[in-house]
Amino acid sequence: MTVDTSANDWTKARRKPVKSSATQDDSRTDKFSGRIVYEQGLLSNVSILRIGAVMNDETAVPRTPAVCLEPDWTPTQRPDLPLNLDWKQAASARFEFSFDLPAAVPCLGLGERFSALDLRGTVHTLLATDNSDHNEAADPLYKSIPFLILYSGNQSIALFLDSAAPQKWDLDSALNERAKISLLTRRGWQLYVFGPAPVPDLVAAYTQLTGRCDQPPRWSLGHFQCRWSYPDDQTVRDLAVEFRSRQIPCDTIVLDIDYMDEYRVFTVSGERFPRFNSMVSDLSAINFRLVTIVDPGVKYDFDYATFTEGSRLDLFCKKADGTLFLDEVWPGVSAFPDFMKQETRSWWSEKLRFYTDQGISGIWNDMNEPAFFGKKVVLDPDALELPEPERQLFMQETESGPVGHLEVRNLYGFEMCRATREGLLKQRPDERPFVLTRSAYAGIQRHAAVWLGDNMSWWEHLRKAVPMLLNVGLSGMAFCGVDIGGFGGHGSAELLVRWYEQGIFYPFFRNHSMMESRAQEPWMFGEDVESKIRHLIETRYKLLPYIETLFFEHRTTGAPLMRPLLWHYPDDTVAARVSDQFLFGRDILVAPVVERATVIRPVYFPEGRWHSIDSDQVFTGPSFHAVKLELGKVPAFVREGAIVPLAEVMQSTAEYRDNGITFYIFGDTADGAFYEDDGSSFACLRGSYNLWQLTWQNGNLHSECRKDGCEGSTRKYRIKHGLTERSVELNTTR
Ligand code: GLC
């Protein structure tokens, strides 16, 4: 074979220097001529400094909707700033921040990053992007959460740069122990500096400021089955029957884009789902819920009411010259609602009646970066400034007037989810809504659960799911998960089982895959695999009381359900570096196998004794142990000293109300908590719930009723301690 090299200009390689954004600082002078406002506040006992940059030509600091609770701010003079924090306006549409990043300080949080737990050593771009190439170079991704924790045990510090404009966080890529953020905006910003404080306190304060996830509807904590796409009525019905006849627990079937009439949102294909209403009610009769996907792109079609209505009401994004912005997505050429406008959100939330009227339980908002097939790159990755507003893709209407899309792009998904949640609440005021989103900005946890987009059926993606979800949880998004089994590519029996072993601990628990990939419903790989997966999903359902108790803990403290070991063991320097294990609440340590043909893996056990869930083995920490984790076994260990409430196996969470609960007691003295509510209404937010603090001493269970606010069920309680098992009564104050 001859190779013609004449077409290649090899000198080009030398002409383009490798850029490090840490050193590329073209302008040394500060162009800022506005006003900096310093304020001090306190949340969750953590002191917060807010630094606000007000531009000269702006009357107010532009606010994002991230912050939902303002502490009592006290104006202050410029205080001493930690970490030699500094900033300047380097160009008319660029601010640069820098701060020290000592080598020993791991960086955590920052939302969704394709990374190990520690985010150091590279640049993280925050600009909402539909990026399905999840590899080492994947940057940016779908979500933009500018909240970073600099971990120093109980003296950790966190930064939250509240601006929806594009940001690049260079976490010491030059290895000179300095970090740099470049923010491309013309609109000012607010930087919150939290701490120093322990990580749980920082997250408590951040989630007080930006909100927490409410107690989810119980059904949304069950198993979701999804595929792009179950094409018709009969397939969906058969799928539900298959789950029930095989006795594999499942609560929800998710309908991907093909349920629609040519991908027109707020329609159903009459051809493929001719009896949509009756399908929904037949499924409901066997305790199945339906969730439908709703994308933002509205088909450009003058015979389609949603499009003509949105145009007439002037609710779509328009270019600076006043013409409609159009690009292609699934429906072909489409218009995009401007969710920054209150009128658009109200319109959209009203339109959701289409789904609630037909008994749809929840909404999945996808492609809401928003994704455009025609314009995959919305900003040159090397851009040092934002283009002028009129040269950006389109304009958006904010409360402080029209702005270029890029200034607020990171809010598109957030505002769409806000509209969706408001719609569900309007239509069903007494039911907790369920919204799932791909794109997000800080504070999204108030409106939606998140999943991490288009992963692949690859072992590497199974491995990365743990640190990615840990950082997502530390960034406030406690209700999170990734597609179990992997979305793209062809899975294997072994991978699917290993994925369920890990996935039963995802707060959001969904199996999803794309159309060309090998089917991965739990029974697709034969009986042995099916029975292993059944055992794992049953374990998930048994954990329901523990999971609901953890969500109660989240809403009262901000603690994520999946936590890095450092959360509970801040003095353990080894625990701080563990990226491939996690704590599910305080008491369950999960150490998933993430490699093919592997049954033994090193597991780090923090201080104490740890009891394997699926075997009789007990391990003592602090220490690494080589642990045998056979395929299909739950890769988790309970801390000695814990009481864990477990339910009986059920096929759907609808069976939970009267389901018996057993308190599993580990050790001679132990404690734990148990929370219950009605599982669906908002009464729990007004105090209608029950909460017990349980202690075990001298062979007796003491149940202190901390809250006795809702009618108990007729369920029976038992305890299990070693070989002893007996029924117990819980104290009530009634
Ligand atoms: C996007 C989503 C994926 C979905 C597909 C079709 O790729 O991330 O989950 O299945 O669109 O709607």
Residues whose N, C-alpha, C, O or C-beta is under 5 A from the ligand:
A	BS01	GLC	W228 D256 I257 D366 G453 D454
